[in-house]
Amino acid sequence: MSAKPATPEQHVEIPGICFIRQPEGARRCTLSAGHHGDHQHFYSGEFRNGFRVGTSWPGWRGETQAD
C-alpha cells in the first residue's frame, strides 16, 4: 500500500514548468522547473523581428511554486 505525501496548501508543484509569479504582476515564469538564474516569461514584452522578447525578473532563494 502506498500513500501520497501530503502537500501544504501554500506549496504546489507543477511538473515541468517553474511557474513562479512575477513580483507585483500576474505573469508567471515559463522556464523548466528547477532552472537556475532569472525567471522569464516568453509570451510577453515587445515584438522584435516578429518574435516576442519576453520579460524577466530575478529568482530568489526559497521561492515556492505558483500560489
C-alpha positions in Angstrom: 0.0 0.0 0.0 1.4 3.4 -1.0 0.3 6.7 0.5 0.5 10.0 -1.3 2.7 12.6 0.6 0.7 15.5 1.9 1.2 18.8 0.2 0.8 22.0 2.2 -1.7 24.5 0.6 1.0 27.2 0.1 3.3 24.8 -1.9 2.0 23.4 -5.2 4.4 21.9 -7.8 3.6 21.9 -11.5 5.8 19.3 -13.1 7.9 20.6 -15.9 7.3 24.3 -15.5 8.7 26.7 -13.0 5.5 28.8 -12.8 6.6 31.3 -10.1 4.7 34.6 -10.2 6.4 37.8 -11.1 6.6 40.2 -8.1 3.8 42.8 -8.4 2.4 41.2 -11.5 0.3 38.4 -12.9 2.9 36.8 -15.2 4.5 33.5 -14.3 7.8 32.0 -15.2 7.6 29.7 -18.3 11.1 28.1 -17.9 11.5 24.5 -16.9 11.2 23.6 -13.2 14.4 23.8 -11.2 16.2 26.3 -13.6 19.0 28.5 -12.3 19.2 32.3 -12.6 16.5 34.7 -13.6 12.9 33.8 -14.2 11.4 34.5 -17.7 8.0 34.8 -19.3 8.5 34.2 -23.0 4.9 35.3 -24.1 5.1 38.9 -23.1 7.1 42.0 -24.0 7.5 43.9 -27.3 7.9 42.3 -30.7 11.4 42.2 -32.2 11.9 40.7 -35.7 8.5 39.1 -35.4 9.1 37.4 -32.1 8.2 38.5 -28.5 11.3 39.3 -26.5 9.7 38.3 -23.2 10.2 39.7 -19.7 12.5 38.5 -16.9 13.0 39.1 -13.2 15.4 37.8 -10.6 15.0 34.5 -8.8 15.0 34.4 -5.0 16.2 31.7 -2.6 13.4 29.8 -1.0 10.7 30.6 -3.7 7.9 28.1 -4.0 5.7 27.2 -6.9 2.5 29.0 -8.0 0.1 30.2 -5.4 
